[in-house]
Amino acid sequence: MWLSLIPGLFTASILVASIVISPYSYGREEILNQWINTYPNAEEYFHDCRLCHLSSSGDQPWNSYGWLIRQLESELGNYTDAFAQAESFDSDNDPSKAWNRTEIDFGTFPGWTTGNNNPTYYENNGMVTVFGESAPILNNIDPPPPLTNPFPNSIPKGLTLELDTISTGFVSPIRITATPGIPNSLFVADQVGIVWEIDLVSKAKSVFHDMSTELVDLAGFYDERGLLGMAFHPQYIENGLFYTYQSENDGGVADFGELPADHQSVVSEWLVLNPASVNRTVVPGSKRVLLRINQPQKNHNGGMLGFGPDNYLYIGLGDGGGKDDVDGQVFEGIPMTGHGAQGNGQNNVNPLGTILRIDPNGNNSANGQYGIPSDNPFFTMTTNEAKEIYAFGFRNPFTFSFDSVTGDLWVGDVGQNDIEEVNLVESGSNYGWNAKEGSHYFYPNGQNDGYVSATPSPNSTVDMIDPILEYDHDEGLSVVSGYVYRGNEISNLEGHYVFGDWSNGFGSPNGRIFYSEDFLSFKEFRIGAAGNLNLFLTGIGQDNSGELYIAGKTNLGPSGSTGIIQKLVSAEEEEICIPVSAKGQVVLICL
């Protein structure tokens, strides 16, 4: 019967019902202390009886949150379970529709909303009367409203370039990389588990390595798992080593992460026989697992691998997937686990939501399969931070690159519902997720979409680093980090950072390619005569000469054979001809 009185399920301002409530098991102060112990990180202004009551003395009446706790304690027999079960209700029915737990984390009161219509419950001899009242507090009542259009200005058009098709027939090409010491080849990692080699002279492609049997089964209509990363060792010609990041079934012993897991992200080393020869082959059975990480959900896997100028291997890891990076959110019909109340992006005990930095040739890790550089920012910490972490606060750092001249690390971090961002990443820095999305403050929102606001989140801190480039989801849904152009074939692009976006929707391929003008502004390339890319942009790569390439496809998921590799080239300049009259004749002077 008590369920009929759960706040939000009635509309009348006055309601009378008959209900039997068991007496309190504890005094008011004991109940409040138990609540404080349950939520030790909650704001101190919650340490007041007005959390649940109209008065600071804790007398009648109760607000909607306090009444719900009272009802649940009567049903469940203890306050610990009552607090936990109440977290997934929206007691005050405020405009944001945030859960009680979400409001507690925000630092706003779960039982009060603005206005004078707050339900307050009076009980006398089994009779319950409900009146509408104003909140007895003035501040921190409701979460702030969302920003509906964080960046109202459209991305302007700029330079025109052409795309030269290098190779076709891929399923879902994701990574494009070159190999030290082999100038005329590109290697392409296809999401379905095949590494291709492309001869840049003949444009012929051949299978370099097939590891498709190592992967989880992929959903053809859409999947963020698969072969997601590949990098060659800087001394590849001498040692024949390369590395992959792939999604495998939950079978091996994980170095990090909780169970149950949707899958494992695995970083592996492989050995190539005759690495400098045209007859190079991957040695069967040479796979050596460096690192296994349990992934709680199937998305936000990161996956980028890259060696820095220090010859260490950098690894991009997403926040574990789902949405909003907090436990309890329902993702694909199942309440999320594996994120905690804090979120993985701000929890350095595990490596999710970070960039890792390891030495594949070392052995001082816990599993003995790789080294941890002694100048990593958390290496000397005596607490439980993962010493492999180089930087943190990421949602899904799917792509990154190092500037071949300056060594700067450029990271594209895919956003949640509002903002895509590019960061210049430095050791030990915090890039904000899930307290921030881009330069704005992020608010998870129960079963509703999380959103950004200009109002600082209680979880945000002054040391969080804002991106240098960002745009909202009116422009695109998934940033694809590229490279600072250091080639010789597009002279007016030298020193500009080139990046892109996957598409502005799932329904049709509409990827875009951008270039920075400075650290705070950028423009979109015009692509040939059509002006558009007409592909889902899945990756950007660089050859040994500094020239840039894109990977794309027209199928949404890892299926079909529409994948293509194209090179960025200068657009042919149009002749400008001016008619000039001379001695009674008109001639064209072409510039």
Order of alpha helices (4+ residues) and beta strands (2+ residues): beta-alpha-alpha-alpha-alpha-beta-beta-beta-beta-beta-beta-beta-beta-alpha-beta-beta-beta-beta-beta-beta-beta-beta-beta-beta-beta-beta-beta-beta-beta-beta-beta-beta-beta-beta-beta-beta-beta-beta-beta-beta
